[in-house]
């Protein structure tokens, strides 16, 4: 189980680094948001914040982001949060509630909902 999680962690890190370094030309406009979400996943910004960061209307930003990542901006951010929370829990640094709050979840019910959804898709 530990080796599986470590492998998934490296897979996610590799995926995120490839996404940020080799963004196709038609998606380069969303790179500021991808960088912001990846680096500051614990912050609770709304989608309009990310859209304005990219100089786009929210509807166009959502469409382009989903087209590129296969997820909405919030789903993308939540996936990173769950990954980071798992790391904290598995390392023994935090209990589940502490990890959830540290990665940006302010509601434990919502954390458990997202956690189950994320683990169901793996």
N, C-alpha and C positions, 0 to 999 in steps of 0.2 A: 504494500500500500504506500509506503514512504517513497519507494523508487518510482512508483507510478506518478505520485504528486510531483516529485522532482523532475521527472521527464516532462510532465505537462507544464511545469514552470518554465523550463528551458524552451519548450515549444512556443509558449506564449511570448516570452522575451524575444525569441527569434522572429516570430510573426510581427510583433510590434516594431522591432528595429527594421525589418524589411519594408513594412508599410511606410515608415517615416523616411526611409532613405531612397526608395524606388517608387515614388508616387507618379503614376502616369500623368502626362501633361494635362489631360482634361480634368483631373482631380486636384491639381496643385493648389487651387484656390482654397481647399479645405485643410491644407496642411497646418496652418496656424491653430486651428481647432483641434486637430489630431494631436499636435504637440502639447497644447494646453491640457487636454483631457488626460493624456498619458502622464504628464508631469504633476498635475494638480488634481488627480482623480478624487481626492478627499473633499474638494470644494463643491458646493451645491449651486452651481450656476445653471440658469435656464438655457434652453436652446437658443433663444434670441440673443443671448450674450455671445455664444459661439458664432452665430450667424453674423452678428455685427463685427466681430473680430476678423471675419473673413471678407467683410464688405459685401455681404449678400443678404437678400431677403430670406426670411426664415423658411418659407416654403421651398425655395430653390436649394437652400442649404440642406434641409432635411432630405430632399430627393437625391442630391448628389452624394451626401454622406451615406445614405442607405445603399445607393448604387455601388459605392466603393467598398464599404465594409460589410454590407449585408445585414447591418443592424442600425437601429436608430441611435442618435448620439447618446441618449440616456442608457440604452441597453449596452452600448459599447463601454460607457463609463462604469456601469454597474458590474460588468464582467471583469473589468480591471480591479474594481473594489473587492469583489469576491475572491479573486486570485490573491490579492494582497492580504485580505483577512485570513485566508487559509494559511498563508505563510506565517503570519503572526501566531496563529493558534497552534500550528504544527511545531513551531520552534519552542513553544512553551512560554513565550514572552508575555502572552495575554490570554485571558479567558475569552470565551465567545463574545460576551457583551462588550468588553473593552476593545477587542479587535474591531467589532462592528462600528463602534463610535469613532475609533481612530481612522478608519478608512472612509468615513463620511456618512454612514447610515445613522440617522438620529432616531429611528424607530425599529425596535427589535422585531416586531411582527413583519415589517416590510423586509428587513434583512433576511429573516427565515424564508419568506416567500421567494425572494430573489435567489437565495442560496439553493433552495429546492429546484427552482427552474433551471439554474445554471448547471447543477449536478445531473439533472434529468437529461439534459442535452449532450452530456459527454458519454 
